[in-house]
Amino acid sequence: KALTETDGDMDKAVEWLREKGLAAAAKKSGRIAAEGAVCAIVEDGVGAIVEVNCETDFAAQSDKFTGFVKDVADAVVKSAPADLDALLAAPYPNSDKTVGEMIPEKVLVIGENLKVRRFARYCTGVTVPYIHMAGRIGVLVNMEVEDIEASAVTELGKDLCMQVAAMNPSFCDKADVDQATLDKEKEIQLALMDNDPKMASKPLQVKEKIVLGKMSKYYEENCLMQMEFVKEKGVSVEQHVAAVAKELGGKIAVKSFVRFERGEGIEKKQEDFAAE
């Protein structure tokens, strides 16, 4: 059909096909992409994590899609983009196109709408990556290390990544919890006591003291460093990190982490792909 439309001119036929294909890609751009994968890598000491979405789990498992996600992560490492717009304008690896220009090309090949949703990057300290369930969850943990070889803390970093993947903490350390969050938690705890017949009649001062005692439980459930270490009962992550640092003869400070779970927060639309 392309050759008929272009009077047998091979070059024009290829161009015609690309134009038709890109139009089809643009048509797909409004469709919800809630599947996909998270990729976390460390290259030359720089850590990057990205989430790229597609429409179906079937496409997400294809080599073409996973290769594209890895290339986007490489672009984050090499270009150090400040935001998503800068990432889309960054050079795509081994190509004369940008990441944004490559997306329609990949839509043609993969056959689904694609979205580069978010990313994070660490360029200082020691960063350890972890991927869970073939890209369903990705984690980067960033540490500041003194007098210890980076390779010596890889196992610790992996353990911390797995803890973050499994427990999904909201904060790295209790010092990171903002005042607004603390105030809201105290408000919830006071409301619970007001609705408890045994506690409702107690004076406000007594209730506030009880709430302060409950805050340590909040830290244990929401802050990575105060959580119980999953591999050692009765020991907090903070205590485990300190023990590893002592054993290795140096200092280790867990500075930050990033956890991406594919599709979180995206409202999924029920589609009948077979019928389509």
DOPAPA-85812 format. One line per 5 residues: number of its first residue (from 1); for each residue x negated, y negated, z of N, C-alpha, C. Coordinates in Angstrom, 1 decimal, always signed. Atoms other than C-alpha are relative to their C-alpha. Layout:
residues N
NUM = X:Y:Z:X:Y:Z:X:Y:Z; ...
***
This chain:
residues 276
1 = -0.8:+1.2:+0.0:+0.0:+0.0:+0.0:-0.9:-1.3:+0.0; +0.9:+1.2:-0.1:-2.9:-2.4:+0.9:-0.6:-0.2:-1.4; +0.6:+0.1:+1.3:-4.5:-1.7:-2.5:+1.0:-0.5:-1.0; -1.1:+0.5:+0.9:-1.2:-2.3:-4.3:+0.2:-1.5:+0.2; -0.2:+1.4:-0.3:-0.7:-5.6:-2.5:-1.1:-0.9:-0.4
6 = +1.2:+0.8:+0.3:-4.2:-6.7:-3.4:-0.5:+0.3:-1.4; +0.4:-0.3:+1.3:-4.3:-5.5:-7.0:-1.3:+0.9:-0.1; +1.2:-0.9:+0.0:-6.9:-2.8:-6.2:-1.3:-0.5:+0.5; +1.2:+0.6:-0.6:-9.4:-5.2:-4.6:-0.3:+0.6:+1.4; +0.3:-0.7:-1.2:-11.1:-3.1:-1.9:-0.2:-0.9:+1.2
11 = +0.3:+0.9:-1.0:-12.4:-6.0:+0.1:+1.2:-0.8:+0.5; -1.2:+0.7:-0.4:-9.1:-7.9:+0.0:+1.0:+1.0:+0.7; -0.9:-1.0:-0.7:-7.3:-4.7:+1.0:-0.4:+0.2:+1.4; +0.4:-0.1:-1.4:-9.4:-4.4:+4.1:+0.4:-1.2:+0.8; -0.4:+1.3:-0.7:-8.7:-8.0:+5.0:+1.5:+0.0:+0.2
16 = -1.5:-0.1:-0.1:-5.0:-7.4:+4.3:+0.4:+0.9:+1.2; -0.3:-0.9:-1.1:-5.0:-4.5:+6.7:-0.3:-0.6:+1.4; +0.4:+0.6:-1.2:-6.8:-6.4:+9.4:+1.0:-1.1:+0.4; -1.0:+1.0:-0.3:-4.4:-9.3:+9.2:+1.3:+0.6:+0.5; -1.2:-0.7:-0.4:-1.4:-6.9:+9.4:-0.2:+0.6:+1.4
21 = +0.3:-0.6:-1.3:-3.1:-5.2:+12.3:+0.0:-1.0:+1.2; +0.1:+1.1:-1.0:-3.8:-8.4:+14.2:+1.4:-0.5:+0.3; -1.4:+0.4:-0.3:-0.2:-9.4:+13.8:+0.7:+0.9:+0.9; -0.6:-1.1:-0.9:+0.8:-6.1:+15.3:-0.5:-0.1:+1.4; +0.6:+0.2:-1.4:-1.6:-6.7:+18.2:+0.6:-1.2:+0.7
26 = -0.6:+1.1:-0.6:-0.1:-10.1:+18.8:+1.4:+0.3:+0.5; -1.4:-0.4:-0.3:+3.4:-8.5:+18.8:+0.0:+0.8:+1.3; +0.1:-0.8:-1.2:+2.2:-6.1:+21.6:-0.3:-0.8:+1.2; +0.6:+0.7:-1.1:+0.8:-8.9:+23.7:+1.0:-0.4:+1.1; -1.0:+0.3:-1.0:+4.1:-9.5:+25.5:+0.4:+1.2:+0.8
31 = -0.4:-1.2:-0.7:+4.4:-5.9:+26.7:-0.7:+0.1:+1.3; +0.6:-0.1:-1.4:+3.7:-5.1:+30.4:-1.1:+1.1:-0.1; +1.2:-0.9:-0.1:+0.3:-3.5:+30.9:-0.3:+0.2:+1.5; +0.2:-0.2:-1.4:+0.3:-2.0:+34.4:-0.9:+1.3:+0.3; +1.0:-1.1:-0.2:-1.9:+1.1:+33.9:-1.4:-0.5:-0.3
36 = +1.4:+0.5:+0.3:-5.6:+1.0:+33.0:-1.0:+0.6:+1.0; +1.0:-0.5:-0.9:-8.7:+1.4:+35.1:-0.8:-1.2:+0.6; +0.9:+0.9:-0.7:-11.1:-0.3:+37.5:-1.4:+0.6:-0.2; +1.4:-0.4:+0.1:-14.8:-0.2:+36.8:-0.9:-0.8:+0.9; +0.9:+0.7:-1.0:-17.5:-1.0:+39.4:-1.4:+0.5:-0.4
41 = +1.4:-0.3:+0.4:-21.2:-1.1:+38.3:-1.0:-0.9:+0.8; +1.1:+0.8:-0.5:-24.6:-2.3:+39.6:-1.1:+0.2:-1.1; +1.1:+0.0:+1.0:-27.2:-3.2:+37.0:-1.1:-1.1:+0.4; +1.1:+0.9:-0.4:-30.6:-4.7:+37.9:+0.3:-0.9:+1.2; -0.3:+0.7:-1.3:-29.3:-5.6:+41.4:+1.2:-0.8:+0.0
46 = -1.2:+0.8:+0.1:-26.2:-7.3:+40.1:+1.2:+0.9:+0.0; -1.1:-0.8:+0.0:-22.9:-5.8:+41.0:+1.2:-0.7:-0.7; -1.2:+0.5:+0.6:-19.7:-6.2:+39.0:+1.2:+1.0:+0.1; -1.2:-0.9:+0.0:-16.1:-4.9:+39.3:+1.0:-0.7:-0.8; -1.1:+0.6:+0.8:-13.3:-5.4:+36.8:+1.2:+0.9:+0.0
51 = -1.2:-0.8:+0.2:-9.8:-4.3:+36.3:+0.5:-0.4:-1.4; -0.6:+0.2:+1.3:-8.5:-3.9:+32.7:+1.2:+0.9:-0.1; -1.3:-0.7:+0.0:-4.9:-2.9:+32.1:+0.4:+0.4:-1.4; -0.6:-0.4:+1.2:-3.2:-1.0:+29.3:+1.4:+0.5:+0.3; -1.4:-0.3:-0.2:+0.4:+0.3:+28.9:+0.2:+1.4:+0.6
56 = -0.2:-1.4:-0.4:+0.0:+4.1:+29.5:-1.2:+0.6:+0.6; +1.1:-0.7:-0.6:-2.1:+6.4:+31.6:-0.7:+0.8:-1.1; +0.6:-0.8:+1.1:-2.7:+8.4:+28.4:-1.1:-0.8:-0.7; +1.0:+0.9:+0.6:-4.5:+5.5:+26.8:-1.1:-0.3:+0.9; +1.0:+0.3:-1.0:-6.3:+4.7:+30.0:-1.1:+1.1:+0.1
61 = +0.9:-1.1:-0.1:-8.0:+8.1:+29.9:-0.9:+0.2:-1.3; +0.7:-0.2:+1.3:-9.3:+7.7:+26.3:-1.4:-0.6:+0.1; +1.4:+0.5:+0.0:-13.0:+7.2:+25.7:-0.1:-1.4:-0.6; +0.1:+1.4:+0.6:-12.3:+4.1:+23.6:+0.4:-1.0:+1.1; -0.4:+1.0:-1.0:-10.5:+2.4:+26.5:-1.1:-0.1:+1.1
66 = +0.9:+0.0:-1.1:-13.0:+3.5:+29.2:-1.3:-0.7:-0.5; +1.2:+0.7:+0.6:-15.9:+2.3:+26.9:+0.2:-1.5:+0.0; -0.4:+1.4:+0.0:-14.1:-1.1:+26.5:-0.2:-0.6:+1.5; +0.1:+0.5:-1.4:-13.8:-1.5:+30.3:-1.4:-0.1:+0.5; +1.5:+0.0:-0.4:-17.5:-0.6:+30.9:-0.6:-1.2:-0.7
71 = +0.6:+1.1:+0.7:-18.4:-3.2:+28.2:+0.4:-1.4:+0.7; -0.5:+1.2:-0.7:-16.3:-5.9:+30.0:-0.8:-0.2:+1.3; +0.8:+0.0:-1.3:-18.1:-5.0:+33.3:-1.4:-0.5:-0.3; +1.4:+0.4:+0.4:-21.5:-5.4:+31.5:+0.0:-1.5:-0.3; +0.0:+1.4:+0.3:-20.4:-8.8:+30.2:+0.1:-0.9:+1.3
76 = -0.1:+0.7:-1.3:-19.6:-9.9:+33.8:-1.4:+0.0:+0.6; +1.4:-0.1:-0.5:-23.1:-8.7:+34.9:-0.9:-1.0:-0.7; +0.9:+0.8:+0.8:-24.9:-10.5:+32.0:+0.3:-1.5:+0.0; -0.4:+1.4:+0.2:-22.9:-13.7:+31.7:+0.3:-0.8:+1.2; -0.4:+0.7:-1.3:-22.0:-14.5:+35.3:+1.1:-1.0:-0.2
81 = -1.1:+0.9:+0.3:-18.7:-16.0:+34.3:+0.6:-0.6:+1.3; -0.6:+0.7:-1.2:-17.1:-18.5:+36.8:+1.4:+0.4:+0.2; -1.4:-0.4:-0.1:-13.6:-17.4:+36.1:+0.5:+0.8:-1.2; -0.5:-0.9:+1.1:-11.4:-15.3:+33.8:-0.1:-0.6:-1.4; +0.1:+0.7:+1.3:-11.4:-17.9:+31.0:-1.5:+0.0:-0.5
86 = +1.4:+0.0:+0.4:-15.2:-18.0:+31.1:-0.4:+1.4:-0.4; +0.3:-1.4:+0.4:-15.3:-14.2:+31.0:+0.5:+0.3:-1.5; -0.6:-0.2:+1.3:-13.0:-14.2:+27.9:-0.9:-0.7:-1.1; +0.9:+0.8:+0.9:-15.4:-16.7:+26.3:-1.4:+0.5:-0.1; +1.4:-0.6:-0.1:-18.5:-14.6:+27.2:-0.3:+0.9:-1.2
91 = +0.3:-0.9:+1.1:-20.4:-12.6:+24.5:+0.4:+1.4:+0.4; -0.3:-1.5:-0.2:-19.1:-9.0:+24.1:-1.3:+0.7:-0.3; +1.3:-0.7:+0.3:-22.1:-6.6:+24.4:-0.1:+0.6:-1.4; +0.3:-0.5:+1.4:-23.7:-5.6:+21.1:+1.0:-0.4:-1.0; -0.9:+0.4:+1.0:-21.4:-7.7:+19.1:-0.2:-1.5:-0.2
96 = +0.0:+1.4:+0.2:-21.1:-11.2:+17.6:+1.3:-0.7:+0.4; -1.2:+0.6:-0.5:-17.7:-11.7:+19.2:+0.0:-0.2:+1.5; -0.1:+0.2:-1.5:-16.6:-12.9:+22.6:+0.9:+1.1:+0.5; -0.9:-1.0:-0.6:-14.7:-10.6:+25.0:+1.5:-0.3:-0.4; -1.3:+0.3:+0.4:-11.5:-12.5:+24.2:+0.3:+0.3:-1.5
101 = -0.2:-0.3:+1.5:-12.0:-12.1:+20.4:+0.0:+1.5:-0.2; +0.1:-1.4:+0.2:-12.7:-8.4:+20.9:+1.3:+0.7:+0.4; -1.2:-0.6:-0.5:-9.4:-7.7:+22.7:+1.0:+0.4:-1.1; -0.9:-0.4:+1.0:-7.2:-7.8:+19.6:-0.5:+1.1:-0.9; +0.7:-1.1:+0.7:-9.7:-5.5:+17.8:+0.3:+1.3:+0.7
106 = -0.2:-1.2:-0.8:-9.4:-3.0:+20.7:+1.5:+0.4:+0.0; -1.4:-0.3:+0.0:-5.6:-3.3:+20.7:+0.4:+0.8:-1.3; -0.2:-0.7:+1.3:-5.7:-2.2:+17.0:-0.4:+1.5:+0.2; +0.5:-1.3:+0.0:-7.8:+0.8:+17.8:+0.7:+0.9:+1.1; -0.6:-0.8:-1.1:-6.2:+1.9:+21.1:+1.6:+0.1:-0.1
111 = -1.5:-0.1:+0.3:-2.6:+1.0:+20.0:+0.9:-0.5:+1.1; -0.8:+0.5:-1.1:-1.5:-0.7:+23.2:-0.4:-1.4:+0.4; +0.4:+1.3:-0.5:-1.4:-4.1:+24.8:-1.1:+0.2:+1.1; +1.1:+0.0:-0.9:-4.6:-4.8:+26.8:-0.2:-1.3:+0.7; +0.2:+1.2:-0.8:-5.2:-7.3:+29.6:-1.3:+0.2:+0.9
116 = +1.1:+0.1:-1.0:-8.5:-8.2:+31.3:+0.5:-0.8:+1.2; -0.8:+0.6:-1.1:-6.9:-8.9:+34.7:-0.8:-0.8:+1.0; +0.8:+0.7:-1.0:-9.6:-9.8:+37.2:-1.4:+0.6:+0.1; +1.4:-0.5:-0.2:-13.3:-9.4:+38.2:-0.6:-0.6:+1.2; +0.8:+0.6:-1.0:-15.8:-10.0:+40.9:-1.4:+0.3:-0.2
121 = +1.4:-0.2:+0.3:-19.6:-10.3:+40.9:-0.8:-0.3:+1.2; +1.0:+0.3:-1.1:-22.4:-10.1:+43.5:-1.4:+0.0:-0.7; +1.4:+0.1:+0.6:-25.9:-11.3:+42.5:-1.1:-0.1:+1.1; +1.0:+0.1:-1.0:-27.6:-11.4:+45.9:+0.2:+1.3:+1.0; -0.1:-1.2:-0.9:-28.3:-8.7:+48.6:+0.0:+1.3:-0.7
126 = -0.1:-1.4:+0.5:-27.8:-5.0:+48.1:+1.5:+0.3:-0.2; -1.4:-0.3:+0.3:-24.6:-4.0:+46.4:+0.2:+1.5:-0.5; -0.2:-1.4:+0.3:-23.2:-0.5:+46.2:+1.4:+0.2:-0.6; -1.3:-0.1:+0.6:-20.3:+0.5:+43.8:+0.6:+1.4:+0.3; -0.7:-1.3:-0.2:-17.7:+3.3:+44.1:+1.2:+0.0:-0.8
131 = -1.2:-0.2:+0.8:-15.0:+4.6:+41.8:+0.7:+1.2:+0.5; -0.9:-1.1:-0.6:-12.1:+6.7:+43.2:+1.0:+0.4:-1.1; -1.0:-0.6:+0.9:-9.9:+9.0:+41.1:+0.0:-0.6:-1.4; +0.1:+0.4:+1.4:-11.2:+8.1:+37.6:+0.4:-1.4:-0.3; -0.2:+1.4:+0.3:-10.8:+4.3:+38.0:+1.3:-0.5:+0.6
136 = -1.3:+0.5:-0.7:-7.5:+4.2:+40.1:-0.4:-1.1:+1.0; +0.5:+1.0:-1.0:-9.5:+2.3:+42.8:-1.5:-0.2:-0.2; +1.4:+0.3:+0.1:-12.8:+0.6:+42.6:-0.4:-0.9:+1.1; +0.4:+0.8:-1.2:-14.9:-0.9:+45.4:-1.5:-0.4:-0.2; +1.4:+0.5:-0.1:-18.1:-3.0:+45.7:-0.2:-0.4:+1.5
141 = +0.3:+0.4:-1.3:-19.7:-3.4:+49.1:-1.4:-0.7:-0.1; +1.2:+0.8:+0.1:-22.4:-6.1:+49.5:-0.6:-0.2:+1.4; +0.7:+0.0:-1.3:-25.0:-6.0:+52.3:-1.2:-0.9:-0.1; +1.2:+0.7:-0.1:-27.8:-8.2:+53.4:-1.0:+0.9:+0.8; +0.9:-0.9:-0.6:-30.9:-6.1:+54.3:-1.3:-0.6:+0.2
146 = +1.3:+0.5:-0.3:-34.1:-7.0:+56.0:-0.9:+1.2:+0.4; +1.1:-1.0:-0.3:-37.3:-4.8:+56.2:+0.5:+1.5:-0.2; -0.4:-1.4:+0.4:-35.5:-1.8:+54.6:+0.1:+0.0:-1.5; -0.1:-0.1:+1.5:-35.7:-0.6:+51.0:+1.4:+0.2:-0.4; -1.4:-0.1:+0.5:-32.5:-1.0:+49.0:+0.5:+1.4:-0.1
151 = -0.4:-1.4:+0.2:-32.5:+2.7:+48.1:+0.4:+0.7:+1.3; -0.3:-0.6:-1.3:-32.4:+3.6:+51.8:+1.4:-0.2:+0.5; -1.3:+0.3:-0.6:-29.0:+2.1:+52.4:+1.1:+0.4:-1.0; -1.0:-0.4:+1.0:-27.3:+3.6:+49.3:+1.1:+0.9:+0.6; -1.0:-1.0:-0.6:-25.7:+6.4:+51.3:+0.9:-0.8:+1.0
156 = -0.8:+0.8:-0.8:-24.5:+3.9:+53.9:+1.1:-0.8:-0.8; -0.9:+0.8:+0.8:-23.0:+1.7:+51.2:+1.1:+0.8:-0.6; -1.0:-0.9:+0.6:-21.2:+4.7:+49.6:+1.0:+0.3:+1.1; -1.0:-0.3:-1.1:-19.7:+5.6:+53.0:+0.9:-1.2:+0.3; -0.8:+1.2:-0.2:-18.5:+2.0:+53.5:+1.0:-0.2:-1.1
161 = -0.9:+0.1:+1.1:-17.1:+2.0:+50.0:+1.2:+0.9:+0.1; -1.1:-1.0:-0.2:-15.1:+5.2:+50.7:+0.9:-0.4:+1.1; -0.9:+0.5:-1.1:-13.8:+3.7:+53.9:+0.9:-1.1:-0.5; -0.9:+1.1:+0.6:-12.6:+0.6:+52.1:+1.0:+0.5:-0.9; -1.0:-0.6:+0.9:-11.0:+2.7:+49.4:+1.1:+0.7:+0.7
166 = -1.0:-0.8:-0.7:-9.2:+4.9:+51.9:+0.9:-0.9:+0.9; -0.7:+0.7:-1.1:-8.2:+2.4:+54.6:+0.5:-1.4:-0.5; -0.4:+1.3:+0.5:-7.8:-0.8:+52.5:+0.1:-1.1:+1.0; +0.0:+1.1:-1.0:-8.9:-3.3:+55.2:+0.3:-1.4:-0.7; -0.3:+1.3:+0.5:-7.7:-6.9:+54.8:-1.2:-1.0:+0.1
171 = +1.1:+0.9:-0.3:-10.9:-8.5:+56.2:-1.3:+0.9:+0.2; +1.2:-0.7:-0.2:-14.6:-7.5:+56.4:-0.3:+0.0:+1.5; +0.3:+0.1:-1.4:-15.1:-8.7:+60.0:+1.1:-0.8:+0.7; -1.0:+0.8:-0.8:-12.8:-10.1:+62.8:-0.2:-1.5:-0.1; +0.3:+1.4:+0.1:-14.6:-13.4:+62.4:+0.5:-0.6:-1.3
176 = -0.5:+0.4:+1.2:-13.2:-13.6:+58.9:+1.6:-0.3:+0.0; -1.5:+0.2:-0.1:-9.5:-13.6:+60.1:+0.3:-1.5:+0.2; -0.3:+1.4:-0.2:-8.1:-17.1:+59.6:+1.1:-0.2:+1.1; -0.9:+0.4:-1.1:-6.1:-18.9:+62.3:+1.4:+0.2:-0.3; -1.4:-0.2:+0.4:-2.9:-18.8:+60.3:+0.5:+1.5:+0.1
181 = -0.3:-1.4:-0.1:-3.0:-15.0:+60.1:+0.1:+0.4:+1.5; -0.1:-0.4:-1.5:-3.7:-14.7:+63.9:+1.2:-0.6:+0.6; -1.2:+0.6:-0.5:-0.9:-17.1:+64.7:+1.3:+0.8:-0.4; -1.1:-0.7:+0.5:+1.5:-15.1:+62.5:+0.1:+1.4:+0.8; +0.1:-1.3:-0.7:+0.4:-11.8:+64.2:+0.5:-0.1:+1.4
186 = -0.4:+0.3:-1.4:+0.9:-13.3:+67.7:+1.5:-0.2:+0.0; -1.5:+0.3:+0.1:+4.4:-14.5:+66.6:+0.8:+1.3:-0.1; -0.7:-1.3:+0.3:+5.3:-11.0:+65.4:+0.0:+0.8:+1.3; +0.1:-0.8:-1.3:+4.1:-9.4:+68.7:+0.9:-0.5:+1.1; -0.9:+0.6:-1.0:+6.0:-11.9:+70.8:+1.5:+0.3:-0.3
191 = -1.4:-0.4:+0.4:+9.2:-11.2:+68.8:+0.3:+1.4:+0.3; -0.2:-1.4:-0.4:+8.7:-7.5:+69.3:+0.4:+0.2:+1.5; -0.3:-0.1:-1.4:+8.6:-8.0:+73.0:+1.3:-0.6:+0.4; -1.3:+0.6:-0.3:+11.6:-10.3:+73.0:+1.2:+1.0:-0.3; -1.0:-0.9:+0.4:+13.5:-7.5:+71.3:+0.0:+1.3:+0.8
196 = +0.2:-1.2:-0.8:+12.3:-4.9:+73.8:+0.6:-0.2:+1.4; -0.7:+0.2:-1.3:+14.7:-4.6:+76.9:-1.0:+0.0:+1.2; +0.9:-0.1:-1.2:+11.8:-3.7:+79.2:-0.9:-1.2:+0.0; +0.9:+1.1:+0.0:+9.7:-6.7:+78.1:+0.6:-1.3:-0.1; -0.6:+1.3:+0.2:+12.2:-9.4:+77.3:+0.1:-0.9:+1.2
201 = -0.1:+0.8:-1.2:+12.6:-10.6:+80.9:-1.3:-0.5:+0.6; +1.3:+0.4:-0.5:+8.9:-11.0:+81.5:-0.3:-1.5:-0.3; +0.4:+1.4:+0.3:+7.5:-14.6:+81.7:-0.8:-0.1:-1.2; +0.7:+0.3:+1.2:+6.0:-16.1:+78.6:-1.5:+0.2:+0.1; +1.5:-0.1:-0.2:+2.5:-16.3:+80.1:-0.4:+1.5:+0.0
206 = +0.3:-1.5:-0.1:+2.6:-12.5:+80.8:+0.0:+0.6:-1.4; -0.1:-0.5:+1.3:+3.7:-11.8:+77.3:-1.2:-0.4:-0.9; +1.2:+0.5:+0.8:+0.9:-14.0:+75.8:-1.3:+0.8:+0.4; +1.2:-0.8:-0.4:-1.7:-12.1:+77.8:+0.0:+1.4:-0.6; -0.2:-1.3:+0.6:-0.3:-8.8:+76.6:-0.3:-0.1:-1.5
211 = +0.2:+0.2:+1.4:-0.4:-10.1:+73.0:-1.5:-0.1:-0.3; +1.5:+0.1:+0.2:-4.1:-11.1:+73.4:-0.7:+1.4:+0.1; +0.6:-1.4:+0.0:-4.8:-7.5:+74.4:+0.3:+0.8:-1.2; -0.4:-0.8:+1.2:-3.0:-6.2:+71.4:-0.8:-0.5:-1.3; +0.7:+0.5:+1.2:-5.1:-8.3:+69.0:-1.2:+0.8:-0.3
216 = +1.1:-0.9:+0.3:-8.0:-5.9:+69.4:+0.4:+1.1:-0.8; -0.5:-1.1:+0.8:-5.8:-3.2:+68.0:+0.2:-0.5:-1.5; -0.2:+0.6:+1.3:-5.0:-5.6:+65.1:-1.3:+0.0:-0.8; +1.3:+0.0:+0.6:-8.7:-6.0:+64.4:-0.4:+1.4:-0.5; +0.3:-1.4:+0.3:-9.2:-2.2:+64.5:+0.7:+0.5:-1.2
221 = -0.8:-0.5:+1.1:-6.5:-1.7:+61.9:-0.2:-0.8:-1.3; +0.0:+0.9:+1.2:-7.3:-4.6:+59.5:-1.4:-0.5:-0.3; +1.4:+0.5:+0.2:-11.1:-5.4:+59.8:-0.9:+1.1:-0.2; +0.9:-1.1:+0.3:-13.6:-3.1:+58.2:-1.0:+0.3:+1.2; +1.0:-0.2:-1.0:-16.3:-3.6:+60.8:+0.5:+0.5:+1.4
226 = -0.6:-0.5:-1.3:-14.0:-3.0:+63.8:+0.8:+1.3:-0.1; -0.7:-1.3:+0.1:-12.3:+0.1:+62.3:-0.9:+1.1:+0.5; +0.7:-1.2:-0.4:-13.2:+3.5:+63.5:-0.6:+0.6:-1.3; +0.7:-0.5:+1.2:-15.8:+5.0:+61.1:+0.6:+1.4:-0.3; -0.8:-1.2:+0.4:-14.0:+7.8:+59.2:-0.8:+1.3:+0.2
231 = +0.8:-1.2:-0.1:-17.0:+10.2:+59.5:-0.4:+0.3:+1.4; +0.4:-0.2:-1.4:-17.5:+9.8:+63.2:+1.0:-0.5:+1.0; -1.1:+0.3:-0.9:-14.7:+9.8:+65.7:-0.5:-0.8:+1.2; +0.4:+0.7:-1.2:-14.9:+7.2:+68.5:-1.1:-1.1:-0.3; +1.1:+0.9:+0.3:-17.6:+5.1:+66.7:+0.6:-1.0:-1.1
236 = -0.5:+1.0:+1.0:-16.7:+1.8:+64.9:-1.0:-0.1:-1.2; +0.9:+0.2:+1.1:-18.1:+0.9:+61.5:-1.2:-0.9:+0.4; +1.0:+0.9:-0.5:-20.0:-1.9:+63.2:-1.1:+0.7:+0.7; +1.0:-0.8:-0.8:-21.7:+0.6:+65.6:-0.8:+0.9:-0.9; +0.7:-0.9:+0.9:-22.5:+3.0:+62.8:-1.0:-0.8:-0.8
241 = +0.9:+0.9:+0.8:-24.1:+0.2:+60.7:-1.3:-0.3:+0.8; +1.1:+0.3:-0.9:-26.2:-0.8:+63.7:-0.9:+1.2:+0.3; +0.8:-1.3:-0.2:-27.3:+2.8:+64.3:-0.9:+0.3:-1.2; +0.8:-0.3:+1.2:-28.4:+3.2:+60.7:-1.1:-1.0:-0.1; +1.0:+1.0:+0.1:-30.3:-0.1:+60.8:-1.2:+0.3:+1.0
246 = +1.0:-0.4:-1.0:-32.1:+1.0:+64.0:-0.8:+1.1:-0.5; +0.7:-1.2:+0.5:-33.0:+4.3:+62.5:-1.0:-0.3:-1.1; +0.8:+0.3:+1.1:-34.4:+2.7:+59.4:-1.0:-1.1:+0.3; +1.0:+1.0:-0.5:-36.3:+0.0:+61.4:+0.2:-1.3:-0.6; -0.2:+1.4:+0.6:-34.7:-3.1:+60.0:+1.4:-0.5:+0.4
251 = -1.3:+0.6:-0.3:-31.5:-5.2:+59.9:+0.9:+0.2:-1.2; -1.0:-0.1:+1.1:-28.3:-4.6:+57.9:+1.2:-0.8:+0.4; -1.3:+0.8:-0.2:-25.4:-7.1:+57.7:+0.9:+0.3:-1.2; -1.0:-0.2:+1.0:-22.3:-6.1:+55.8:+0.7:-1.4:-0.3; -0.5:+1.4:+0.3:-21.4:-9.5:+54.1:+1.4:+0.0:-0.6
256 = -1.3:+0.1:+0.7:-18.4:-8.7:+51.9:+0.3:+1.3:-0.7; -0.4:-1.1:+0.9:-16.5:-6.2:+49.9:+1.1:-0.5:-0.9; -1.1:+0.3:+1.0:-14.1:-6.2:+46.9:+0.6:+1.4:-0.2; -0.7:-1.3:+0.4:-11.4:-3.5:+46.4:+1.1:-0.4:-1.0; -1.1:+0.2:+1.0:-9.3:-3.4:+43.3:+0.7:+1.4:-0.2
261 = -0.8:-1.2:+0.3:-6.5:-0.9:+42.8:+0.8:-0.3:-1.2; -0.6:+0.3:+1.2:-5.2:-0.7:+39.3:+1.5:-0.2:+0.1; -1.4:+0.2:+0.1:-1.8:-2.2:+38.7:+0.7:-0.6:+1.3; -0.6:+0.4:-1.3:-1.3:-3.4:+42.3:+0.5:-1.5:-0.3; -0.6:+1.3:+0.2:+1.1:-6.3:+42.3:+0.7:-0.3:-1.3
266 = -0.7:+0.2:+1.3:+2.3:-5.8:+38.7:+1.3:+0.8:+0.0; -1.3:-0.7:+0.1:+5.9:-5.0:+38.3:+0.1:+0.9:-1.2; +0.0:-0.9:+1.1:+6.1:-1.9:+36.2:+1.4:+0.1:-0.7; -1.3:-0.1:+0.7:+8.8:-1.7:+33.5:+0.1:+1.4:-0.5; -0.2:-1.4:+0.4:+10.3:+1.7:+32.7:+0.2:+0.0:-1.6
271 = -0.1:+0.0:+1.4:+9.6:+2.3:+29.0:+0.1:+1.5:-0.5; -0.1:-1.3:+0.7:+10.6:+5.3:+26.8:-1.0:+0.0:-1.2; +1.1:+0.1:+1.1:+7.3:+5.5:+24.8:+0.3:+1.0:-1.1; -0.3:-1.0:+1.0:+8.4:+8.7:+23.1:+1.0:-0.5:-1.0; -1.0:+0.5:+0.9:+11.5:+7.1:+21.7:-0.5:-1.2:-0.9
276 = +0.5:+1.1:+0.8:+9.6:+4.0:+20.7:-0.9:+0.4:-1.1
***
